[in-house]
Amino acid sequence: MGAGATVTLGVSLAVPEPYGTLLQERRASFGDAAAHGIPTHITLLPPTEVPASARPAIEAHLAGVALAGRAFPVRLAGTGTFRPLSPVVFVQVVEGATACSRLQERVRDPEGPLARELYFPYHPHVTVAHGIAEPAMDRAYEELSDFECAWTAGGFALYEQGADQVWRLKQEFPFAQAPSPDTGPAPATGPGYPQGPGPAAASPFEVTVPAASCRPPHQRRSALRPPATL
């Protein structure tokens, strides 16, 4: 890359398998052509163009954010929408939203290499339809209204958007600390999992989730029904 080259980066929490792929495939089924180029995630830093030469400083900054971070429980349930302000339907983050908000503030630290303003107030969510026909948006809202999933977020990751508009994982940043007591599912442990102070910290996106804690649509009726617009 030349001296003036730039790259487009994003930082996010991945939704673990099999639910990441399930939601990605559902997004594609609603007619969202971008679905297969966007891993299912909760955004911490939206697409941001930066000088390619800034990558080492950005990676060092994110490593510092992760070092100070602690694993936390996340639960998704039900759907919401940003319409009419923005053509987006999403699955709601009903647990872990405060932790996500604090984390994204650290990522965008005004003194750091990813300092930037947001176009809209931060609202953690998992997009399942964006910029498609209104009937398809309505379908996404209804068909995923019963979706539920829970896991322990053990870290976050840096992604880069290619010239083909596909987002690719570049580096994972595991938290150094295990969850606080009684805050959610226990993190995975064993060979290959990073270690932090005290108990083993969870691998960023390989988590142990009790079978009953994640239920796809139509297996459980969510009691959390959002309003039609946010």
PyMOL commands that set and color helices and strands:
alter all, ss='L'
color gray80, all
select helices_A, chain A and resi 19-29+35-37+52-67+97-107+134-143+211-213
alter helices_A, ss='H'
color red, helices_A
select strands_A, chain A and resi 6-14+41-51+72-81+88-95+125-130+148-153+155-161+167-174
alter strands_A, ss='S'
color yellow, strands_A
deselect
rebuild
show_as cartoon
